[in-house]
Structure formats: structure tokens, C-alpha cells
Amino acid sequence: MAVLSIVAAFQAGRLQADSSFFQTDVVPSLGMVHTLVTETGRLRSLEAQHILMTDANSQKPVDDAITKSRALVTAQLKSYEALLSDEEGKTLQQTVATLSQAYFTEQSKVLEISRTAAASDTADMAAIQRNVARDMLLGDSQTAFDKLDTATVALYLYNEKKAEMVSQRSSSTYSSALWILGIVTLAALLVGIGSALFITRSITGPLNSAVSLATAVADGDLTQRIEVNGSDELSALLHALVRMNEGLGAIIGDVQQGAENISTASAEIAQCNMDLSSRTENQASSLEETAASVEEMAQNVSTSADSARQASNLASQASEVAVRGGEAVGQVVQTMSGIQESSRKIVDIIGVIDGIAFQTNILALNAAVEAARAGEQGRGFAVVASEVRSLAQRSAEAAREIKALISTSVEKVEAGSTLVNNAGRTMTEVVEQVRRVASLISEVTVTSADQSNGISQINAAVGQLDQTTQQNAALVEQMASAADSMRSQAERLTASVSRFRLNASHTGSAQIATPRLTRNTPRLRG
């Protein structure tokens, strides 16, 4: 009985240690790693949303959410580090921590360009800045995120491996317990058979009953019952065997039930992990859709910018034609009032051209500043700045030519009859140029509608990411519930073992041996 109790206590101690390790290490680790996966995916989604915002006020809530998610990722990594006891886990944790900081750095660069786009004074500059931010989002930032995602998945698989090892070790402990109990029972049977050879036939009946019971126990059948009559030594032996049979039945039942519950809980956790993996894939798919929508929107913005530039060129041509018409009409008019009216129109046109030249100089200055800030990636801005400066010089030259025409307009009044026909043809050209400008504006309107559709698709994809994140949170709750169930079953196993007491001659050794077995229970090593 003492040997059986010690063996049962040893096996229960191992199961208790495995259950405690699963509760205090494996389950919290899986929860923390799941939080890392969720928050890094959320950071990627917020980064894409930030680029879509057109002003600083709408970007501020996204900035706050990014700061909060970064702080949560850092805190989870520090908490997870405290649970680690092996070099493999520490190495994986350090890798994730390093790659997360690298991703934060690349993300900050994208956010800085996005803020500059939102603060731009003109739509063209904002579009250019957003194109740069989009390229960085799909370039260095995407590379840093992919590395972080790969490291996070490796960390998650490492924790899954630990959970599987605990489950396998619990099953092995249960099988070992059955083998040990069978061997001890078989030994008791052999002792009983040896004793039966030395007793008289008058006591063979009780011994046969004892042998029958011991044989049933050795075969794993704990349902056998025998009637015990009398108070002699053989009756005491039979009473002891009956109590042993009942005790073994209770222990085996509790141990088996506990092992089954642990197996069930492990299966639930495994299923949750599969669901989590599937939803993570859905998140990745939604993110790809978001990136595709951003790409399409960028193309539409580029088309709008091209159309706007063509419209600007046509407007400039129309202005030149109008100048020629004004000069012709001014020369035809024979009175000073006509000359003054034409001069005022030409002055207004000069003011428009001067304003265009001034705004062009400002744009050239902004482009040069942004090109210097962007460094190697700003070469495109430098080219744009050069072209804009050239346009400003041409506009200034046109203004000077118009001033020269004003000075000579009075001298050409006498040729008015001939110039009237020229003015008519010039005005016809102006009308044609205006029609072309209207056509280009119509194209810009269609492109703007395409941009709106692209933004709607991005919003839908982001909504799907949020829904998947909520489902992942529900899975974490299920995992926690399963872990709590395993803890309760471990407590039941401990209570079942504590019901058995050793004989007085073995009480001291049993009390010392049980803690020693618990302390020496192997821990899971990576």
C-alpha cells in the first residue's frame, strides 16, 4: 500500500507540475504572442490609413492609435521576456524586439512624408508627397514588416511546440503510471502465489479469492468485488486487498479523467490556434487589397495631375492668343478711351502672369526643400524643381514682352482696319482653346470619381481587418477558459491523492518524498 501510494503521489506530482507550467507559462505566452500578431497587423493597417488622410486634424487620431499600439507591443515583449527560461526563446524574443524597432523606424519615415503631404499648400504637391509615402509603404516599410511578421510567426510556432511537448509529456506520465501500477500489482500477485504454497488447504479458499482479485487488478479490471467474513489474518489481508482495489480504482479514475480533460483542453487550444492562423491569413489578404487600392488611387491621382498640367498649358496658350487679340483691337480703336481700355486688359493679364510666376517660384522653392529633405529619393523632386524654375523664367519673359507691346500699341492704331480681321481670327482661336480646357476639366472630374471608388474599397478592407481582429480577441478568451479548466482538473487530481494515508511506519518518509518529487519534476526546455 505504501509503495502504491508513493507511486501515485509521484505521478500526480508530475501531472500537477505539467498543469502548473501550462497555466503559468504556456497559456500566458500564447496570449502575449497573439497580442503581438494582432497589434503589428493593426499598426500596418493604421499606416495605410494615415496616408489616406488629407489634413493634420484627421491624421491625429491615427497618430494616437499608432503610439498606443507601439507601446502595447513594447510592453508585451518585456512581459514575455520575464517568462523565458531557455536560450531559444530568448533569442526569438530579442529578434522580434529588434525587428519591431526597425519597423517602427521605417513606419515613422512613411508617417513623416504623409504629414508633409497633408500640410502641403497645393493639391499637386500633396499628390506627389502621397506617391512618395505610398512607395515607401510598399518598399522599405513593407520589407521591415515582412521580417517582423516572419519572426513573430516563428515565436508563435515556438510556443505551440512547448504546448505540444507538455501535452505529450502528460500522456507519457499517464501511460507510465499505468505500467508501474500493473508491475506493482503483478509483484503483489507473485508474492501471494508464493505464500499460498506454504499454507494449508483450510485457508486456500480465501487465498484463491485474493488471487482472483489480484489477477483482475493485474489485467486492469478494477470492478471485481469479494465478500470477506471473519477477523483472522487472512481476512485482514482480504480487507486490505479490497481497500487497495477501491483506492486504485479511485486513483486510476481520477488520473484518467484528468488526463482526458487535459487532452480535451489541449485540443481546444490547438483548434483555436488553427482559427487564429486562418484569420491572420485573412488579415494579410485584406492588407493586400488595401495596397492594391492605394496603387489604383495613386494612378488616378497621377492622371489628374497630368490633366491639370495640360489644362494649365492650354490656359497659357489661350492667354497669349487673348493678348494678340487685345493688341489688334487696341490698334483699331481710334480714341484714347479705347487705347486705355486695351491697356487695362493687358495690365490685368500681366498681373495674372506675374502671379503665376510668383506662385511658380514658391512651388520651385518648396520642391527644392523637399528634394533636399528626401535625399536620394528626392531626385525626382529636383527634376520637377528645375522644370518649374524654367517655367517661371518663361513667364517673366512673356511679361516683359507684353510691356513692350503696351509701349508700341499707340503707334499701331493707324493699322486698325487690317488688324480687326486678325483680331477676329485670334478670338476664334481663343474659343477653341477654351473648349479644349473644358474637355480636360471633364476628364479630371471622371478621375476624381475613380479616386472616390478606390477610397471606398480601402475603407471596406480596413473594416474587414478590424472584424478579424475582434474575432482573434474572442479566440484568446476561449484559450483562457480552456486553461482554467485544466487548472481545475489538476486541483482535483491533487485532492484525490491527498485522501490516501500511509502506514505509521512510512508516514515520515512519504511526507519527505512527496515534496522532493515535486521539486525535481523536469521543466520544459526549448
C-alpha positions as CSV (number, residue, x, y, z in Angstrom):
1,M,0.0,0.0,0.0
2,A,2.8,2.4,0.9
3,V,4.6,1.7,-2.4
4,L,1.4,2.2,-4.3
5,S,0.7,5.5,-2.5
6,I,4.2,6.8,-3.2
7,V,3.9,5.8,-6.9
8,A,0.5,7.5,-7.2
9,A,1.8,10.6,-5.4
10,F,4.8,10.8,-7.7
11,Q,2.7,10.5,-10.9
12,A,0.2,13.0,-9.5
13,G,3.0,15.4,-8.7
14,R,4.3,15.2,-12.3
15,L,0.8,15.9,-13.7
16,Q,0.4,18.8,-11.3
17,A,3.8,20.2,-12.4
18,D,2.8,20.0,-16.1
19,S,-0.5,21.6,-15.4
20,S,1.1,24.4,-13.4
21,F,3.7,25.0,-16.2
22,F,0.9,25.1,-18.8
23,Q,-1.1,27.6,-16.7
24,T,1.7,29.9,-15.7
25,D,3.9,29.8,-18.8
26,V,2.4,28.3,-22.0
27,V,-1.0,30.0,-21.9
28,P,0.3,33.5,-21.0
29,S,3.0,33.2,-23.6
30,L,0.5,32.3,-26.3
31,G,-1.7,35.2,-25.3
32,M,1.1,37.6,-25.4
33,V,2.3,36.4,-28.8
34,H,-1.2,36.6,-30.1
35,T,-1.4,40.2,-28.9
36,L,1.9,40.9,-30.8
37,V,0.4,39.5,-34.0
38,T,-2.8,41.5,-33.6
39,E,-1.1,44.8,-32.8
40,T,1.5,44.6,-35.6
41,G,-1.2,43.9,-38.1
42,R,-3.1,46.9,-36.7
43,L,-0.1,49.1,-37.0
44,R,0.2,48.1,-40.7
45,S,-3.4,49.0,-41.2
46,L,-3.1,52.3,-39.4
47,E,-0.1,53.2,-41.5
48,A,-2.1,52.7,-44.7
49,Q,-5.0,54.8,-43.2
50,H,-2.6,57.6,-42.3
51,I,-1.6,58.1,-46.0
52,L,-5.3,58.5,-47.0
53,M,-5.9,61.3,-44.6
54,T,-5.8,64.7,-46.3
55,D,-5.3,67.0,-43.3
56,A,-3.5,67.1,-40.0
57,N,-6.7,67.0,-37.9
58,S,-7.8,63.7,-39.4
59,Q,-4.3,62.3,-39.0
60,K,-4.1,63.0,-35.3
61,P,-6.4,60.1,-34.1
62,V,-4.4,57.7,-36.3
63,D,-1.1,59.0,-34.8
64,D,-2.5,58.5,-31.3
65,A,-3.7,54.9,-32.2
66,I,-0.2,54.1,-33.6
67,T,1.5,55.4,-30.5
68,K,-0.8,53.3,-28.3
69,S,-0.2,50.1,-30.4
70,R,3.6,50.6,-30.3
71,A,3.5,51.0,-26.5
72,L,1.5,47.8,-26.2
73,V,3.9,45.8,-28.4
74,T,6.9,47.0,-26.4
75,A,5.1,46.2,-23.1
76,Q,4.1,42.7,-24.3
77,L,7.7,42.0,-25.4
78,K,9.0,43.0,-21.9
79,S,6.4,40.9,-20.1
80,Y,7.1,37.9,-22.3
81,E,10.8,38.2,-21.7
82,A,10.2,37.7,-18.0
83,L,8.6,34.2,-18.7
84,L,11.6,32.9,-20.8
85,S,14.0,30.4,-19.3
86,D,15.7,29.0,-22.3
87,E,18.1,30.4,-24.9
88,E,15.9,29.6,-28.0
89,G,13.0,31.6,-26.6
90,K,15.2,34.5,-25.5
91,T,16.8,34.6,-29.0
92,L,13.4,34.7,-30.7
93,Q,12.2,37.4,-28.3
94,Q,15.2,39.5,-28.9
95,T,14.8,39.1,-32.7
96,V,11.2,40.2,-32.6
97,A,12.1,43.2,-30.3
98,T,14.9,44.3,-32.7
99,L,12.8,43.9,-35.9
100,S,9.8,45.7,-34.2
101,Q,12.0,48.7,-33.6
102,A,13.3,48.6,-37.2
103,Y,9.7,48.5,-38.4
104,F,8.8,51.4,-36.2
105,T,11.7,53.4,-37.7
106,E,10.6,52.7,-41.3
107,Q,7.0,53.4,-40.4
108,S,7.9,56.8,-38.8
109,K,9.5,57.8,-42.2
110,V,6.3,57.0,-44.0
111,L,4.2,58.9,-41.4
112,E,6.5,62.0,-41.7
113,I,6.0,62.1,-45.5
114,S,2.3,61.6,-45.0
115,R,2.2,64.6,-42.6
116,T,4.1,66.7,-45.1
117,A,1.6,65.8,-47.8
118,A,-1.3,66.8,-45.5
119,A,0.3,70.2,-44.8
120,S,1.1,71.0,-48.4
121,D,-0.5,74.2,-49.8
122,T,-1.4,72.8,-53.3
123,A,-3.0,69.6,-54.5
124,D,-0.2,68.8,-56.9
125,M,2.4,68.8,-54.1
126,A,0.1,66.8,-51.8
127,A,-0.3,64.2,-54.6
128,I,3.5,64.0,-55.1
129,Q,4.1,63.5,-51.4
130,R,1.4,60.8,-51.1
131,N,3.0,59.0,-54.1
132,V,6.3,59.0,-52.2
133,A,4.7,57.8,-49.0
134,R,2.9,55.0,-50.9
135,D,6.2,53.9,-52.5
136,M,7.9,53.8,-49.0
137,L,4.8,51.9,-47.6
138,L,5.2,49.2,-50.3
139,G,9.0,49.3,-50.2
140,D,11.2,49.6,-47.1
141,S,8.3,49.6,-44.7
142,Q,6.8,46.5,-46.3
143,T,10.2,44.7,-46.1
144,A,10.6,45.6,-42.4
145,F,7.0,44.5,-41.7
146,D,7.5,41.2,-43.5
147,K,10.7,40.5,-41.5
148,L,8.8,41.3,-38.2
149,D,5.8,39.1,-39.3
150,T,8.1,36.2,-40.0
151,A,9.9,36.5,-36.6
152,T,6.5,36.8,-34.8
153,V,5.2,33.6,-36.6
154,A,8.4,31.8,-35.5
155,L,7.9,32.9,-31.9
156,Y,4.3,31.7,-32.1
157,L,5.3,28.3,-33.5
158,Y,7.9,28.0,-30.7
159,N,5.2,28.5,-28.1
160,E,2.9,26.0,-29.9
161,K,5.8,23.5,-29.7
162,K,6.0,24.0,-26.0
163,A,2.3,23.4,-25.6
164,E,2.6,20.2,-27.6
165,M,5.5,19.0,-25.5
166,V,3.6,19.5,-22.3
167,S,0.6,17.6,-23.7
168,Q,2.8,14.7,-24.8
169,R,4.6,14.6,-21.5
170,S,1.3,14.4,-19.6
171,S,0.2,11.5,-21.8
172,S,3.5,9.8,-21.2
173,T,3.1,10.3,-17.4
174,Y,-0.3,8.7,-17.5
175,S,0.9,5.7,-19.5
176,S,3.9,5.3,-17.1
177,A,1.5,5.3,-14.2
178,L,-0.5,2.5,-15.7
179,W,2.6,0.4,-16.3
180,I,4.0,1.0,-12.8
181,L,0.7,0.1,-11.2
182,G,0.5,-3.0,-13.3
183,I,4.0,-4.1,-12.4
184,V,3.5,-3.5,-8.7
185,T,0.2,-5.3,-8.8
186,L,1.8,-8.2,-10.6
187,A,4.5,-8.3,-7.9
188,A,1.9,-8.5,-5.3
189,L,0.2,-11.3,-7.1
190,L,3.5,-13.3,-7.3
191,V,4.0,-12.8,-3.5
192,G,0.5,-14.0,-2.9
193,I,1.1,-17.1,-5.0
194,G,4.3,-17.9,-3.2
195,S,2.6,-17.6,0.1
196,A,-0.2,-19.9,-1.0
197,L,2.4,-22.8,-1.4
198,F,3.1,-22.8,2.3
199,I,-0.4,-22.7,3.9
200,T,-2.9,-25.4,4.5
201,R,-5.8,-26.3,2.4
202,S,-8.1,-24.9,5.0
203,I,-7.2,-21.4,4.0
204,T,-6.9,-21.9,0.3
205,G,-10.4,-20.6,-0.3
206,P,-9.6,-17.0,0.9
207,L,-6.3,-17.1,-0.8
208,N,-8.0,-18.1,-4.1
209,S,-10.3,-15.1,-3.7
210,A,-7.2,-12.9,-3.1
211,V,-5.5,-14.4,-6.2
212,S,-8.6,-13.8,-8.3
213,L,-8.8,-10.2,-7.2
214,A,-5.1,-9.6,-7.7
215,T,-5.3,-11.2,-11.2
216,A,-8.2,-9.0,-12.1
217,V,-6.2,-5.9,-10.9
218,A,-3.2,-7.1,-12.9
219,D,-5.4,-7.4,-16.0
220,G,-6.7,-3.8,-15.4
221,D,-10.1,-4.9,-14.2
222,L,-11.0,-2.9,-11.0
223,T,-14.7,-3.8,-11.0
224,Q,-14.2,-7.2,-9.1
225,R,-15.8,-7.5,-5.6
226,I,-15.3,-10.2,-2.9
227,E,-17.2,-10.9,0.3
228,V,-14.9,-11.0,3.4
229,N,-16.0,-12.9,6.5
230,G,-14.1,-13.3,9.7
231,S,-11.4,-11.4,11.6
232,D,-8.3,-13.5,11.3
233,E,-5.1,-12.6,9.5
234,L,-6.3,-13.8,6.1
235,S,-9.5,-11.8,6.5
236,A,-7.4,-8.8,7.3
237,L,-5.4,-9.5,4.1
238,L,-8.5,-9.7,2.1
239,H,-9.8,-6.4,3.7
240,A,-6.5,-4.8,2.7
241,L,-6.8,-6.1,-0.9
242,V,-10.4,-4.8,-1.1
243,R,-9.3,-1.4,0.2
244,M,-6.3,-1.4,-2.2
245,N,-8.6,-2.3,-5.1
246,E,-11.0,0.5,-4.2
247,G,-8.2,3.0,-3.8
248,L,-6.6,2.0,-7.1
249,G,-10.0,2.4,-8.8
250,A,-10.4,5.9,-7.4
251,I,-6.9,6.9,-8.3
252,I,-7.0,5.5,-11.8
253,G,-10.4,7.0,-12.5
254,D,-9.3,10.5,-11.3
255,V,-6.0,10.3,-13.2
256,Q,-7.7,9.1,-16.4
257,Q,-10.3,11.7,-16.2
258,G,-7.7,14.4,-15.5
259,A,-5.6,13.3,-18.4
260,E,-8.7,13.2,-20.7
261,N,-9.6,16.8,-19.7
262,I,-6.0,18.0,-20.3
263,S,-6.2,16.3,-23.7
264,T,-9.5,18.0,-24.5
265,A,-8.3,21.4,-23.4
266,S,-5.2,20.9,-25.5
267,A,-7.3,20.0,-28.5
268,E,-9.4,23.2,-27.9
269,I,-6.3,25.3,-27.8
270,A,-5.0,23.7,-31.0
271,Q,-8.3,24.4,-32.8
272,C,-8.1,28.0,-31.6
273,N,-4.6,28.2,-32.9
274,M,-5.8,27.0,-36.3
275,D,-8.6,29.5,-36.4
276,L,-6.2,32.2,-35.4
277,S,-3.8,31.2,-38.2
278,S,-6.7,31.3,-40.7
279,R,-7.8,34.7,-39.6
280,T,-4.3,36.0,-39.7
281,E,-4.2,34.9,-43.4
282,N,-7.4,36.8,-44.0
283,Q,-5.8,39.9,-42.4
284,A,-2.9,39.6,-44.8
285,S,-5.3,39.2,-47.8
286,S,-7.2,42.4,-46.7
287,L,-3.9,44.2,-46.4
288,E,-3.0,43.2,-49.9
289,E,-6.4,44.6,-51.1
290,T,-5.7,47.8,-49.3
291,A,-2.3,48.1,-51.0
292,A,-3.9,47.4,-54.4
293,S,-6.5,50.2,-53.8
294,V,-3.8,52.6,-52.8
295,E,-1.9,51.8,-56.0
296,E,-5.0,52.4,-58.1
297,M,-5.7,55.6,-56.3
298,A,-2.1,56.8,-56.9
299,Q,-2.5,56.1,-60.6
300,N,-5.7,58.1,-60.7
301,V,-4.1,61.0,-58.8
302,S,-1.2,60.9,-61.4
303,T,-3.8,61.1,-64.2
304,S,-5.5,64.0,-62.6
305,A,-2.1,65.8,-62.2
306,D,-1.3,65.2,-65.9
307,S,-4.7,66.6,-67.0
308,A,-4.3,69.6,-64.7
309,R,-0.9,70.3,-66.2
310,Q,-2.3,70.1,-69.8
311,A,-5.1,72.4,-68.8
312,S,-2.5,74.9,-67.4
313,N,-0.6,74.8,-70.7
314,L,-3.8,75.4,-72.7
315,A,-4.8,78.2,-70.5
316,S,-1.4,79.8,-71.0
317,Q,-1.8,79.5,-74.8
318,A,-5.3,81.0,-74.6
319,S,-3.8,83.9,-72.6
320,E,-1.2,84.5,-75.4
321,V,-4.0,84.4,-78.0
322,A,-6.1,86.8,-76.0
323,V,-3.0,89.2,-75.7
324,R,-2.7,89.2,-79.5
325,G,-6.4,89.9,-79.9
326,G,-6.2,92.7,-77.4
327,E,-3.3,94.3,-79.2
328,A,-5.2,94.1,-82.5
329,V,-8.3,95.6,-81.1
330,G,-6.3,98.3,-79.3
331,Q,-4.7,99.4,-82.5
332,V,-8.1,99.5,-84.3
333,V,-9.7,101.8,-81.6
334,Q,-9.0,105.4,-82.7
335,T,-9.8,107.1,-79.3
336,M,-7.8,107.3,-76.2
337,S,-10.5,105.6,-74.2
338,G,-10.2,102.5,-76.4
339,I,-6.4,102.6,-76.0
340,Q,-6.8,102.9,-72.2
341,E,-9.3,100.0,-72.0
342,S,-7.0,97.8,-74.0
343,S,-4.1,98.8,-71.8
344,R,-6.0,97.9,-68.7
345,K,-6.8,94.5,-70.0
346,I,-3.2,93.9,-70.9
347,V,-2.2,95.1,-67.4
348,D,-4.6,92.6,-65.9
349,I,-3.1,89.9,-68.0
350,I,0.4,90.9,-66.9
351,G,-0.8,90.7,-63.3
352,V,-2.1,87.2,-63.8
353,I,1.2,86.2,-65.5
354,D,3.2,87.8,-62.6
355,G,1.0,86.0,-60.1
356,I,1.6,82.7,-61.9
357,A,5.3,83.4,-62.0
358,F,5.3,84.2,-58.2
359,Q,3.4,81.0,-57.3
360,T,5.7,79.1,-59.6
361,N,8.7,80.4,-57.8
362,I,7.1,79.3,-54.5
363,L,6.4,75.9,-55.8
364,A,10.0,75.6,-57.1
365,L,11.3,76.6,-53.6
366,N,9.1,74.0,-51.9
367,A,10.2,71.3,-54.4
368,A,13.8,72.1,-53.8
369,V,13.3,71.9,-50.0
370,E,11.5,68.6,-50.2
371,A,14.2,67.2,-52.6
372,A,16.9,68.1,-50.1
373,R,15.0,66.6,-47.3
374,A,14.3,63.3,-49.1
375,G,17.9,62.8,-50.1
376,E,18.5,60.0,-52.6
377,Q,14.8,59.5,-53.0
378,G,14.3,63.2,-53.8
379,R,16.0,63.2,-57.2
380,G,12.6,63.3,-58.9
381,F,11.7,66.4,-56.9
382,A,14.9,68.0,-58.1
383,V,14.0,67.4,-61.7
384,V,10.5,68.9,-61.1
385,A,12.1,71.9,-59.4
386,S,14.3,72.6,-62.4
387,E,11.3,72.4,-64.8
388,V,9.3,74.7,-62.6
389,R,12.1,77.3,-62.5
390,S,12.3,77.2,-66.3
391,L,8.6,77.9,-66.4
392,A,8.9,80.8,-64.1
393,Q,11.6,82.4,-66.3
394,R,9.5,81.9,-69.4
395,S,6.5,83.6,-67.6
396,A,8.7,86.5,-66.6
397,E,10.0,86.9,-70.2
398,A,6.4,86.9,-71.5
399,A,5.5,89.7,-69.0
400,R,8.4,91.8,-70.4
401,E,7.3,91.2,-74.0
402,I,3.7,92.3,-73.1
403,K,5.1,95.5,-71.5
404,A,6.9,96.2,-74.8
405,L,3.7,95.7,-76.7
406,I,1.9,98.2,-74.5
407,S,4.6,100.8,-75.3
408,T,4.1,100.3,-79.1
409,S,0.3,99.9,-79.1
410,V,-0.3,103.6,-79.7
411,E,1.9,103.6,-82.8
412,K,-0.1,100.8,-84.4
413,V,-3.5,102.5,-84.1
414,E,-3.4,103.5,-87.8
415,A,-3.4,99.9,-88.9
416,G,-6.7,99.1,-87.2
417,S,-8.6,98.0,-90.3
418,T,-6.2,95.3,-91.1
419,L,-5.8,94.2,-87.5
420,V,-9.6,93.9,-87.0
421,N,-9.6,90.8,-89.2
422,N,-6.6,89.4,-87.3
423,A,-8.3,90.1,-84.0
424,G,-11.4,88.1,-85.2
425,R,-9.3,85.1,-86.1
426,T,-7.4,85.4,-82.8
427,M,-10.6,85.4,-80.8
428,T,-11.8,82.2,-82.7
429,E,-8.6,80.5,-81.6
430,V,-9.3,81.6,-78.0
431,V,-12.7,80.0,-78.1
432,E,-11.2,76.7,-79.4
433,Q,-8.6,76.7,-76.7
434,V,-11.4,77.3,-74.1
435,R,-13.3,74.3,-75.4
436,R,-10.2,72.1,-75.0
437,V,-9.7,73.3,-71.5
438,A,-13.4,72.4,-70.7
439,S,-12.8,68.9,-72.1
440,L,-9.7,68.4,-69.9
441,I,-11.6,69.6,-66.8
442,S,-14.3,66.9,-67.6
443,E,-11.5,64.2,-67.6
444,V,-10.3,65.5,-64.2
445,T,-13.9,65.1,-62.9
446,V,-14.0,61.4,-64.1
447,T,-10.7,60.7,-62.5
448,S,-11.9,62.2,-59.2
449,A,-14.8,59.8,-59.2
450,D,-12.4,56.9,-59.7
451,Q,-10.4,58.1,-56.7
452,S,-13.6,58.1,-54.6
453,N,-14.3,54.5,-55.5
454,G,-10.7,53.5,-54.6
455,I,-11.0,55.1,-51.2
456,S,-14.3,53.2,-50.6
457,Q,-12.6,49.9,-51.3
458,I,-9.8,50.8,-48.9
459,N,-12.3,51.6,-46.2
460,A,-14.0,48.2,-46.7
461,A,-10.7,46.3,-46.5
462,V,-9.8,48.2,-43.3
463,G,-13.2,47.3,-41.8
464,Q,-12.6,43.6,-42.6
465,L,-9.2,43.9,-40.7
466,D,-11.0,45.3,-37.7
467,Q,-13.6,42.5,-37.7
468,T,-10.9,39.8,-37.9
469,T,-9.0,41.4,-35.0
470,Q,-12.2,41.2,-32.9
471,Q,-12.6,37.5,-33.7
472,N,-9.0,36.9,-32.7
473,A,-9.7,38.5,-29.4
474,A,-12.6,36.1,-28.8
475,L,-10.3,33.2,-29.5
476,V,-7.9,34.4,-26.8
477,E,-10.8,34.3,-24.3
478,Q,-11.6,30.7,-25.4
479,M,-7.9,29.7,-24.8
480,A,-8.0,31.3,-21.3
481,S,-11.2,29.4,-20.5
482,A,-9.6,26.1,-21.6
483,A,-6.5,26.8,-19.5
484,D,-8.7,27.5,-16.4
485,S,-10.4,24.2,-16.9
486,M,-7.1,22.4,-17.0
487,R,-6.1,24.1,-13.7
488,S,-9.3,22.9,-12.0
489,Q,-8.7,19.3,-13.1
490,A,-5.2,19.4,-11.7
491,E,-6.6,20.5,-8.4
492,R,-8.9,17.6,-8.4
493,L,-6.0,15.2,-9.0
494,T,-4.1,16.6,-6.1
495,A,-7.2,16.3,-3.8
496,S,-7.7,12.7,-4.9
497,V,-4.1,11.8,-4.0
498,S,-4.3,13.5,-0.6
499,R,-7.1,11.2,0.5
500,F,-4.7,8.3,0.9
501,R,-2.6,7.9,4.0
502,L,0.5,5.7,4.6
503,N,1.0,3.3,7.4
504,A,2.5,4.8,10.6
505,S,5.9,3.2,9.8
506,H,6.1,5.0,6.4
507,T,4.4,8.4,7.2
508,G,7.6,10.3,7.7
509,S,9.3,9.1,4.6
510,A,6.2,9.8,2.5
511,Q,5.9,13.3,3.7
512,I,9.6,14.0,2.8
513,A,9.5,12.2,-0.5
514,T,6.5,13.9,-2.0
515,P,7.9,17.5,-1.9
516,R,11.2,16.1,-3.3
517,L,9.4,14.6,-6.3
518,T,7.6,17.9,-6.9
519,R,10.8,19.9,-6.8
520,N,12.6,17.5,-9.1
521,T,9.9,17.4,-11.7
522,P,11.5,18.3,-15.0
523,R,10.7,21.6,-16.6
524,L,10.2,22.1,-20.3
525,R,13.3,23.1,-22.1
526,G,13.3,24.6,-25.6
